[in-house]
Amino acid sequence: MKTVLYCRSSIESQENSISMQRTISEAVAAQRSLLIDEEYIDTAVSARINKISDRPNLARLLTDIKRGNVKTLIAYKRDRLARNVGQHLEIYEILKKYNVQVIFSASNELPLQYSPAGEFFELIIAGFNEREVNQIAHRIRDTKLALFSDGKNHGGKLPFGYFLDAEKIIQPDPIKVEKIEMIFNELLVTECRTFSEFVRYLESKRIIEKHKSNYNKIKKYITTPEYMGFRRAKFNEDIIEIEQKRLKIIDEDKWNQAQMILNTLIQSRGKQKSEVSMLDELVFCATCNEPLKRKLISMAGKESVMYYCSAHYRNKIPQQFLEKYVLEEATKWAQNIAYSQNSVMLMDVINRVNAESAVRLLELEQKMKILKDNVIGFTEKWILNKDPHTQREMVTEYSKLVQYEHQKKLLLRTQNYIGVFPARIQAIWTQLNVQEKLNKMNSVEIAEVLKDIVSKIEIGPPDFSPRIELKHPFLKLVNIKDGEITIEIKNVD
């Protein structure tokens, strides 16, 4: 049976490098007259995000342990093996089952024990390690968010047409900007029948150099929303969008027209398909909940494009009728919310939720501070005397802390939702308030608006009126039918 070494470097932090872990661990092995037979190294792999199966050398190590090939495991610290409670305890159980001697080479890392008390201690340590790495992740997120808000690159590759100046601020590249403008201008007046033909046209005009990757490259340029001067980024589950006019290359109307032409050219490839509908991906069968398809159907001697369910053929509706119906109901919905009476009601709810959540958040943070101090105190006391009463107190305090952490996350999520809510309502109202403006929108523009409003449209048999389910964080709209709209306030968990 072998003595082995496990090392891991993290994508969240590089403070514990592989070479440092190896050097210290080899010194500890030499002090104990141990010879390291094999090394298992995972580089640039997160123990917080990645599963064990996604860390190839840890997975290989655990397989070798299960085969009875490992007697002694040397690792720098516990957090090299796991950074969340679930994985930590899973690995601990394997080490315990196969009685592997574990040596931590860091001088301040407490030894691993296979006993009921030791198992509980590992649970506490795993919780601390998970909390620490979550704090690191939050700090990185805040740093990236600050860079993003300041117009700087927060990570990742910049879209074609931009570069970082000496102060790491994103700037348009004049030469590349000219090329982007030429591509968009040519697309808006093109007489090409397919997108491949358009790409070949750009090559023939020497706007782009001939290359086999041009099809996907030009398609990516045309569909890059940053060219309108809007930057979007996802931070955890939050999507942040900011407008930076100095980065604007293409105006919004021109960009939207380009998307329509692009879709038409791509669909023209091979067999001609029907035009993209503003309701695509929103229409479902009321019976089986499957997305409806569209095709040209002949009815009573007339041809019309229908949404239909292949499994429940009676569940169908003409595309033209449905689009008109949904637009009318969406407009009524926006008008209904924008009326002063409902606006007052909405603001009352927002103010009440904000006030109550702020008070509750302050109470939780005060209680959590006391609980954290208690957990640390009980843990230190238990390590020294292994007293069962201290162990029970530690478990109780830690359980309360976990519950309060969950409540805090819910409150913060509620505050985040409700904070952006009035602006979102105003934005939707601005788009749908004036019927003339709505009539001037093309199908692509209307589709974008509807995707912000409509969650789902259900279609049934001929005697079944379309049922529209709307997106809304705090308002619940029930049975929109024939202009009748019922508004209720959702409960906020």
N, C-alpha and C positions, 0 to 999 in steps of 0.2 A: 504493500500500500504506500501511496506517495504523499510527500509534503509538497503543497502547491501554493502558488501566489496568485491573488486576484487583484487587479488594478483597474480603475475606471477614471477617465477624465470626463468632465461634464460640459455640455454646451451652455449651461447657465453660468458657470464659473470655472475659471482655469487655475484657481489658487492651489489646487491639489494636483499638480502635474504628474504624469506617469513616471517620469524619471525620478522625481522626489519620492513618490510612494515606493518605487522599486528600491532605491538606495536605502531608505530607512528600514524597509522590511527585510532586506538582505542583511543589514547590520543586526537586527533583532534575531534573525535565524542563526547567524553565526554565533551570537551570544549563547544560544540554546543548543549549539552543536547540531543544527539541523541543516540538511542540504535540500535546497529547493529543486524538485525534480521537473516541474513544469509550471509555465506561466499562462494565465488566462487574462488577456488584456482587451478591454472595450474602450475605444477612443471616441471622444466627442459624442457620447450617448447620454441622454438624460434619463436619470433614474426616477424622475418625477413624472415624465410624460410617457416614456416607452414601457411597454410590457416586457416581461422577462424573455418572452420569445423573440422580441425585437432587439435583444442584447445577446448576440450570438455566442460570445465566449462565456457569459454567465450561464446561459442555457446549456452549453457544453459542459461547464463545470458541474452543474447540478445533475446532469445525466451521468457523469463519471462518479459522482458521489453515490447515486442510486445503484450503480453497478458495483459498489464496494471498492473502488479504486483509490479513494482519498482517505487518508488517515488524519492529516493535519492541514488546515487552511490558514494562510497568513493573509491578512488584509490590513490596510492602513487604518480605516475607521469603519464603523457600521454604515455610515452614509455612502460609502463606496459600493456596498451591496444593495442598498435600497434607500429610497427617499420618500416612500409613502407607507402607511401603516399596513395595508393589505399585503404588499410584496414582502415587507420586512418579516411579518409573522409567517408567511408562506415559506420563506427561506429558512427561518428559524426552526420550523417544524421539520424540514428536511435534514438540517444539520443535527437536530436532536435525535431524530429517528435512526440515523446512521452513525450516531455517536462520533461526529467529527470534532476533533480538537481545534478550536478557533483561537488564533493569536492575533490581537490587534497591535500593530506596531507603533501607533501614536501613543505617546507617553501619558496623555490625559484621558485615554479611552478605557472605561471600566471593562473588566473581563466578562465573557459570556458564560452564563450558568444554565444547566439543564435541570430545572426544578420548578415547582409551581410559583415560587416567589420570583425566580429568574425570568419565567415567562411573563409575569406581570410587569416586571421591570422593563423587559424588552418592549412591551406595549407602550409604556410611558415614554421611553426613549424614542420609539418610532413616531409617536405623536409629536414630540419636540422636533425631530428631524424633518417631518413633513411640514410643520409650521414654519420652520426656518427656511426651507426651500421655497415655500409659498411666498414668504416675505421677500426673498431674493427675486422671485418672478415678478412680484408687484413693483419692486424698485426698478427692474428692467423695463416693465411696461410703462411706468411713469416717465422714465427717461426717454423712451421712444416716443411717447405721446408729446412730451415737451419739444423734442426735436421736430416732430411732425407739425405741431402747431406753429413753430417758428419758421416753417418753410424749409427745413433742413431734411436731409435724407435720414430716415429712421431705420434703415436696413433694407436690404434687397436691391435688385437691379432697377435703375431708372428707365422709364420708357424712352424709346428712340426720340431724339430731339432735345434732350435735356442733359446738362452736365453739372457737376459740383464745382463751385468756385473755390478760391483759396480759403474762404471762411466756412466751407462745407454747406453753403446755401445753394439750393437748386436754381439753375438759370437756364433759359432757352438757348439753344445753340443756333445762331443765325443761319449757318449753311444748311443744317438739317431741317430747320424750320421752313426754309424755302422749298426743300424737297417735299415736305409734308403738305404744304399748301398746294404745290403743283399736283400731287396725287389726288387730293380732294377736288381741286378744280376740274381735273380731267374726268374724274368719276361722275361729277354732276352733269356733264355734257356728253358723256360717252354714248356711242351708238353700238357698242359691243353687245353681243347676245349672251355671253357667259363670262364668269369672272376670270377663267383661264385666258380667254381671249383678251380681256382688259389688261391682265398682267403682261401678256405678250406685247400689247400695244405700248405699255409704259417702257418696256425694254427696247422696242423699236424706236421710240422717241428719245432714248438715252436718258430718261428721267431716273431710271434705276439700271444698275449693271445686271447683265444676264446671269442668273443663278438658279439652280434647281429648287432652292428653298424659297423663292420669291412669292409663290402662291400663299403660303402660310404667313410669311413676313408682311406682305402688303395687307393681307386681311387683318393682321394684328394691329398694324398702323391705323387702319380705318376705324377699328372698333375700340381704340384707346380713348376712354372718357377724359383722361387728364388733359387732352388737347383743348377741352372747353374751359380750362382754368379751374376745374374742380378736382381736388385730391381726396381719395377715399382710402381708409386703412382700417383693418380689423384689429382691435386690441382685446384679446380674450373673446368674449361674446359680444362686445360692443363695436359697432361700425361707426366711425367718426368721419364726417365729411366737412371739408373747409373749402372756401372759395379763395383763390389767389389769382387775381386778374392779371398780374404780371407774367404768369405762366400760360395765359390764354393764347392759343394758336388759331383755333377754328371756332367760329361762333356757334351757338347751340343749334340754331335753325339749320345751318349748313351741315353740321354733324348728324342731325336727325335725318335729313334728306339723304345723306350718304349711307346711313344704315338701311334705309328702305331700298335704295338702288343695289346695295351689296346683297341684301336678301334675295332680291329679284334675280340678280345675275347668278347667284349660287344655286337657286332653285331651277334655273333654266338649264342646268347641267343634266344631261341625260333626258329622261322623260319629264315633260312639263308638269309641274305641280300647281295646285291652286294657290292663290295669293295668301300671304300670312294674315291671319285674322287678329283683330285686337283682343279677342277673348281666348286665344290659344293658351292652353295649360290651366285654364280656369273652369272649364265646363266638364261636369261629371254626371254619370248615370245615377239617378235617385234610387235605383233598385240594387245595383251591385257596387256602386261607388267607384267604378272604373272610369278613366278619362274617356270622353267622347271623341270619335273620329269625325273628320269632315270629308264629304265627297259630293260630287254632282249627282243628284237624283232626279228622275223624271216622275212627276206627279200630276195627274189630270192633264196630260199633254204638255205640261210646262216643266222646264228644267230649272232647278235651283240648288244652291249649295246648302247641304243640311248637316247639322251636328247629329250623330246617331250612335247608338250603342250596338256593337256587333252581336252581343249576347242577348240584348232585349231590344229588338228592332223597332217596337212600337215607341220606344223612348227616343224621340227625335224632335227636332225643331229647326225651322229655317234660320240660317246664319243671319240674314239681313234683319229679320224680325227680332231675333234675340239681341243683336247689337243695339238696335234702337231702344228696346225695352230696358236693357241694362244701363244705357246712357241716361235715359229719363229717370230711372230710379236712383242712380248715383247722384244726379243733379239735385233731386228732391232731398236726398239724404244730406248733402252738404248744406243746402238751404235750411233744412230743419235744424241742424246743429248750430248754424250761424245765427239763427234768430236770437234776439237779445234775451228772451226768457230762458232758453236753454243754455246760453252762454253764462248767464248768472248762475244757473244750476251747476254747470260744469265747473266754474271757478270756485264755487262753494265747496264742491267735492275735493278739488285740488288743494285748496287752502287747508281744509280739515285734515286731509291725509298728510300733507306736509307738516302741519303743526303736531299732530299726534305722533308721527314717525320720528320727528326730531326729539321730542321728549322721551319717547321710548328708546331711541338710540343712545341718548345720554345716560339713561338708567342702565342699559345693557353694558355700556363701556365701563361704567363705574363698578358694576357687579363683576364683570370679566376681569378687571384689574385685581380685585380682591381674590377671586378664584385662582388666577394665575399665580399670585404670591402664595396662596395656600397649597396649591399643587406642588410648587417648587419646594416649599418648606416641608411638607409631608414626605416628598420623595427623598430629600436629603436625610430626613430623620429615619425613614424606613431603611435606606441603604446602610445606615450605621447599626440599627438594632433589630431589623427584620421583625418588628412587632406586628402581629395580625391586626390589632386595633388601628394602628397607623396605616396599614395597608387598606383597610376598609374605608378609612377617612379619605385616603388618596383617591380611591376608585370613585367615591361619591362626588368629590370636588371636581374630578376630571370629567365625569359624566355631565355634570351641570355646565361645565365650561363648553363642552361640545354642543350642548343644546343651545346655549346662548350664542355661540358662533353661527349656528344655523339660522337663528332668529335675526341676527345682525345682517347676514347675507340677504335674507328676504326683504328686510327694511331698506337696505341700500339699493336693491334691485327695484323696489317700488318707487323710491325717490328718483331713480334714474329714468324710469318710464314716465312718471308724471311730470318730470322737469321739462321734457321735450314735447309733451303732448299738446299744449296750446298752440305752439308754433306749427306743429304738423297739421292741426285742424285748419289754421289760418292759411297754410300753404295749399291745402286741398281746396279750400273755399275760393282762394284767389284763382285757381285753375278752372274751377267749375262755375264760378259765380256768374260770369258773363257768357250767355249762350252763343253770342257772336264769336267769342274767342274759341269756344269748344268746336264750333262749326269749321273753324279755320285749321284745326289740328289735323294732322294726317294720322293714319292708323297706328303707326309706330309710337307717336306721341301720346295718343289716347291710351294705347296699351300700357305705357309706362305709368300713366295716371291711375288706370284701373287696377294695376297690380299693387298700388299703394292702398287702394280702397277695398277691392273685392278679394275675399279669401277663397270663395268657392261658389259655383253656380250649379244647381242640381236640376236636371231635366228628366221628366217622366213621360207617361203616355199623353195622348192629346188632351185629355181632360185634366191634366196636372199642370198648374201654373208654375212657371220657373221660380225656384226658391234661391234667393241670394243671401249668402253669408258674408258679412262685412268684417274687415279687420278693424280692431279697435282695442286699445289696452284697457280702457275703463268704461266704455259704453257697450251695452249689449242690445243689439237690434234684433227683434223677433218678427218673423213672418212678414217680410216686405212684400206687399201684394197690393196691386191696384192703388198705389200711392199711399196706402195705410202703413205708417211706420210707428212702431212702439219702441220707446227708448227706456232702458233700465240701466241703473248703475251696477257694474260688476262688483262683487266682493273682492277686496284686495287682501291676499294672504300675507 
